[in-house]
């Protein structure tokens, strides 16, 4: 809220978040202006002295000042020292003599608090838009006019200033200077730069910093210090509106504006405390809970306090939260005192400067030190920008660590890729070797079950009647061997779809096996159903045919049977094969641990087909049963 003495003249005006980056010369000029009383405009004289400076109070609606009640005052003036608790209008009358009215004069007014109007010799020079509540917030707006005839006249001239103000906000009138236009305009430019340009510049820089770190925090929620710094700068932006906003909008009263400003300052101080704690990578749950409770209680008290008691409440809150801010600066130094990190050292420096400046300004505010020079705005910008630079430095350092990690990860991935390629190559070699072995095993099984079976049948036939074998039968045996060889070759070519039905696959085998059985006086009975529409992949069809062929070969070689019955049926999605003979049988228990090549081959093929192979044997009956999916 406005304070009439100067831009920085409130206890609560703790560091705002910006810096004069790129404008070192202007910063040095500001330091000079603050440290050298009187500024530059009238350091060597030249001002027109006032004969009298008087003030009188009136009601809100008074259009002219009262005729009586005038009292002498000095500028700058805070009327609460004279009329405590007075809310309303105070008229200031300043007189000066002018011998030559043709020579122009410059008039510079530093500020009035809160709103006002001004006239010279009855001619109005300017006025604010709202002179009653809600008042125009022009407390921080310097003004300049160039006066000449007929506004000026020879002899005594009267400057009349009407100021509307409220007691809690140090209402009154600031310095008023009349003199040569060049000097008064230089004074106005100096005041305008301090009171208007710098606050707007600071507000822009602070808003940019707050927005940037808020976005960083949104993207990386784990960076808690960035979030609290963003909240601190955003709260300070809200507080800094006090220096640049002149319209009472959006609030309906000046008291509401001040409550908003003080609440922003309290949030800023609380956020600074939490920023310090998180930056030091610490947590104090109980202390943080107390802090939030104090903020809630302070906010409730601030908005519950009536206008008549608002001034002491504002002073109490400003002092207590300023001391909290100082305590946070000490806490930042204490938590990282032993650290040798560069970012901690930078924070030590800016926090130490801020502590000194705040203590100086508090003693000046309460009259312990003479003068009205305040340093907190200078150190505040250094502190805020210092913290921003530290956070940015940490952010860049983290990015560099991430880039280094990415490079290391890339190198490890490349190494892993090479190792994986080598492993895959080795695995490919193993798979290739296994494939070749599987092909050899399959070829051996096909040779055994196919050509081997045909050879066994032919040998059996020759042994049974070698003298009666006609030439065409011998030629037929050779053709059967040729056909078996073609089957093996075609299967190796791996036709995945199979162009023949299962009945067509079995037909040649049926013919050969029937002839073989007849040559041994074995009655061979075939019961086949549902095979004409059963189309299996070539490999599955061949496995099924080889199981059937090996089973019949075993009957011819070992069973001494006189009858064999082959049942092969398709029922739904299942194929059932049964080979039953009336031979001598064999002991399945004693043969199971060391099965022959033929039986091992049949079981391997049954496994590939996803089926089961069972054998049951006793004297006079042996059954080989197979169940496989028909797809």
Secondary structure as UniProt FT lines:
FT   TURN            7..8
FT   TURN            11..12
FT   TURN            21..22
FT   HELIX           24..35
FT   TURN            37..41
FT   TURN            43..44
FT   STRAND          52..58
FT   TURN            60..61
FT   STRAND          71..72
FT   STRAND          77..78
FT   HELIX           79..81
FT   TURN            84..85
FT   STRAND          88..98
FT   TURN            101..102
FT   STRAND          105..109
FT   STRAND          112..113
FT   STRAND          115..120
FT   TURN            121..122
FT   STRAND          123..127
FT   TURN            139..140
FT   STRAND          143..147
FT   TURN            149..151
FT   STRAND          155..165
FT   HELIX           167..169
FT   STRAND          172..173
FT   STRAND          176..179
FT   HELIX           181..192
FT   HELIX           193..197
FT   HELIX           198..219
FT   TURN            221..222
FT   HELIX           224..244
FT   TURN            249..250
FT   HELIX           254..279
FT   TURN            280..281
FT   HELIX           285..304
FT   HELIX           307..309
FT   HELIX           310..335
FT   TURN            336..338
FT   HELIX           342..365
FT   TURN            366..367
FT   HELIX           376..446
FT   HELIX           447..452
FT   HELIX           453..464
FT   TURN            467..468
FT   HELIX           471..493
FT   HELIX           502..519
FT   TURN            520..521
FT   STRAND          523..529
FT   TURN            532..533
FT   HELIX           538..554
FT   HELIX           555..559
FT   STRAND          563..571
FT   TURN            572..573
FT   STRAND          574..581
FT   HELIX           588..592
FT   TURN            593..594
FT   HELIX           597..609
FT   STRAND          612..618
FT   TURN            619..620
FT   STRAND          621..629
//
